C-alpha cells in the first residue's frame, strides 16, 4: 500500500476516524488542536483503536504519538521547530511535514521526511493562511525537487478538482471540508475511493511499517 494513500482525509475526532476506517479509507490524519498532554494521549489511544486496519497519522502531538504507540506523525513548520526529531525517529514514527514556500521546503528536506505536504493549492476557509493559494504550477516543480519522496497536496481540493491535482504531479491529496462539510459524507468518501484508479497501488516512497 502507498503511504500516504492517494486519498488522505484529515479529521478532528475519534468518531470521524472510526467512520472513515469503516468505509475503507487507508490513511487518516487526526488533527485536534489545543489539547493538554494527558488529553492528547487519551485521544490518540482512542483513535488508534478506532482506526482498525487504517493507518492513523497524528498531527502535531508528537509526545502523545510516542506515548500512545502511534506509527505515523505529521508536523507543521512551527511544531517541527519545537519537536525532538531524534526522539520521534527513535520511536519509529514516519514523519510528514507541511511546507508552504521554498524556504520551508528546504527546512523540511533537512529532516528526511517520509512525505511533504504543499498548500494551500486552492482557497480554503478552514484556517487563516500566511500564504496565498499556490495553484497547480508549484506541484510539478516541487515533485521534481522531491523525487521519490511523496508529495501531498492540500487546501480547497474537491473531488472535481482532484484529476488536475494528480495530473500536476501530486502523489496524494489531503482532504478536509470536501468530506467533513459535505451533506452526504459517506457517499463522498466512497466517490473519492472509487475515483482513485491507482488505489492500493504503490507510489514513490520508502518502505513503511503498516498499522
C-alpha positions in Angstrom: 0.0 0.0 0.0 1.2 3.6 -0.7 1.9 5.9 2.2 0.0 8.0 2.5 -2.9 6.8 0.3 -3.8 8.9 -2.7 -7.0 9.9 -0.8 -5.9 11.2 2.6 -8.7 12.7 4.7 -7.9 14.9 7.7 -10.4 14.9 10.6 -10.6 16.2 14.2 -12.4 13.4 16.2 -12.3 9.7 17.0 -15.8 9.4 15.6 -14.6 10.6 12.2 -11.6 8.2 12.3 -13.9 5.3 13.0 -16.4 6.3 10.3 -13.7 6.7 7.6 -12.0 3.4 8.6 -15.3 1.6 8.3 -15.6 3.0 4.8 -12.2 1.6 3.8 -10.0 4.6 3.9 -6.4 3.6 4.2 -4.7 6.6 5.7 -6.4 9.1 8.1 -4.9 12.1 9.8 -6.2 13.1 13.2 -5.8 16.9 13.7 -7.1 18.0 17.1 -5.7 21.3 18.4 -5.2 22.8 21.9 -5.1 19.7 23.9 -3.4 19.2 27.3 -0.8 16.4 27.3 -3.0 13.8 29.1 -6.0 14.6 26.9 -3.8 14.2 23.7 -2.5 10.8 24.8 -6.0 9.6 25.6 -7.3 10.9 22.3 -4.6 9.2 20.3 -5.1 5.9 22.0 -8.8 6.0 21.3 -8.2 7.0 17.7 -5.7 4.2 17.2 -8.3 1.7 18.5 -10.9 3.2 16.2 -8.7 3.2 13.1 -8.7 -0.6 12.9 -6.7 -1.5 9.7 -6.3 2.1 8.6 -3.0 4.0 9.2 -3.6 6.8 11.7 -1.4 9.9 11.3 -1.2 12.0 14.4 -1.0 15.8 13.7 1.4 17.8 15.9 1.1 15.9 19.2 4.4 14.1 18.8 4.8 13.3 22.5 1.4 11.8 22.7 2.1 9.8 19.5 5.1 8.3 21.0 3.4 7.6 24.4 0.4 6.0 22.7 2.4 3.8 20.4 1.4 5.5 17.1 3.4 4.8 13.9 2.8 7.9 11.9 3.2 11.7 12.6 2.6 14.9 10.8 4.1 18.2 11.8 3.7 21.8 10.7 6.7 24.1 10.5 6.1 25.7 13.9 5.7 22.3 15.6 8.7 21.0 13.7 10.9 23.7 15.3 9.9 22.6 18.8 9.8 18.8 18.2 12.5 16.3 19.3 13.1 14.7 15.9 15.7 12.3 17.3 13.1 11.0 19.8 10.5 10.8 17.1 12.8 8.7 14.9 13.9 6.5 17.8 10.2 5.7 18.4 10.0 4.5 14.7 7.4 7.1 13.6 7.1 8.1 10.0 7.3 11.9 9.6 5.2 14.0 7.2 5.9 17.8 7.1 3.9 20.8 6.0 5.6 23.3 3.7 4.2 26.5 2.1 7.2 28.0 0.3 10.8 27.2 -0.9 12.4 28.1 2.5 10.0 25.8 4.3 10.6 23.0 1.7 14.4 23.3 2.3 13.8 23.1 6.1 11.6 20.1 5.6 14.1 18.2 3.5 16.8 18.6 6.1 14.7 16.3 8.3 14.4 13.4 5.8 10.6 13.5 5.7 8.5 10.5 4.6 6.3 12.9 2.7 5.9 16.7 2.2 2.6 18.5 2.1 2.2 21.5 -0.1 -0.6 24.0 0.2 -2.9 25.7 0.1 -3.4 24.7 -3.6 -6.8 26.5 -3.7 -8.5 29.0 -1.4 -9.6 27.5 1.9 -11.8 28.8 4.7 -10.8 26.3 7.3 -7.9 28.3 8.7 -6.2 31.6 8.2 -3.2 31.0 5.9 0.0 33.0 5.9 0.5 32.5 2.1 -1.9 32.8 -0.8 -3.3 29.8 -2.8 -0.4 28.2 -4.7 -2.4 26.9 -7.7 -1.3 23.8 -9.7 2.0 25.1 -11.1 4.2 24.5 -7.9 3.1 20.9 -7.7 5.1 19.8 -10.7 8.1 21.9 -9.6 8.1 20.6 -6.1 7.6 17.0 -7.2 10.7 17.3 -9.4 12.6 18.5 -6.3 11.2 15.8 -4.1 11.9 12.9 -6.4 10.9 9.7 -4.6 9.5 11.5 -1.6 5.7 11.6 -1.9 4.1 15.0 -2.4 0.7 15.6 -0.7 -1.4 18.5 -2.0 -3.8 20.2 0.4 -6.1 23.1 0.6 -9.5 23.6 -1.0 -9.3 20.4 -3.1 -12.6 18.8 -4.1 -13.2 15.6 -5.9 -13.9 17.6 -9.0 -10.5 19.3 -8.8 -8.7 16.1 -8.0 -7.8 14.9 -11.5 -5.9 18.1 -12.3 -4.1 17.9 -9.0 -3.0 14.4 -9.6 -2.1 15.2 -13.2 0.1 18.1 -11.9 2.2 15.6 -10.0 0.7 15.1 -6.6 1.0 11.6 -5.1 -1.7 12.2 -2.6 -4.4 14.7 -1.8 -5.3 15.7 1.8 -9.0 16.4 2.1 -10.8 18.1 4.8 -14.0 20.1 4.1 -14.9 18.2 0.9 -15.7 15.3 3.3 -16.4 16.8 6.7 -18.6 19.6 5.4 -20.3 17.5 2.8 -24.1 16.9 3.1 -23.5 13.2 2.3 -20.0 12.5 3.6 -20.2 8.7 3.3 -21.2 8.9 -0.3 -18.4 11.5 -0.9 -15.8 9.2 0.6 -16.9 6.3 -1.5 -16.7 8.5 -4.6 -13.2 9.5 -3.7 -12.2 5.9 -3.2 -13.9 4.8 -6.4 -12.4 7.7 -8.3 -8.8 6.7 -7.5 -7.6 4.4 -10.4 -4.4 3.6 -8.5 -6.0 2.7 -5.2 -3.8 0.2 -3.3 -1.0 0.6 -5.9 2.5 1.7 -4.9 3.7 5.3 -5.3 7.2 6.5 -5.0 8.4 6.4 -1.4 10.1 4.5 1.3 9.0 1.2 2.7 6.9 1.7 5.9 5.6 -0.4 8.7 1.9 -1.0 8.5 -0.6 -0.2 11.2 
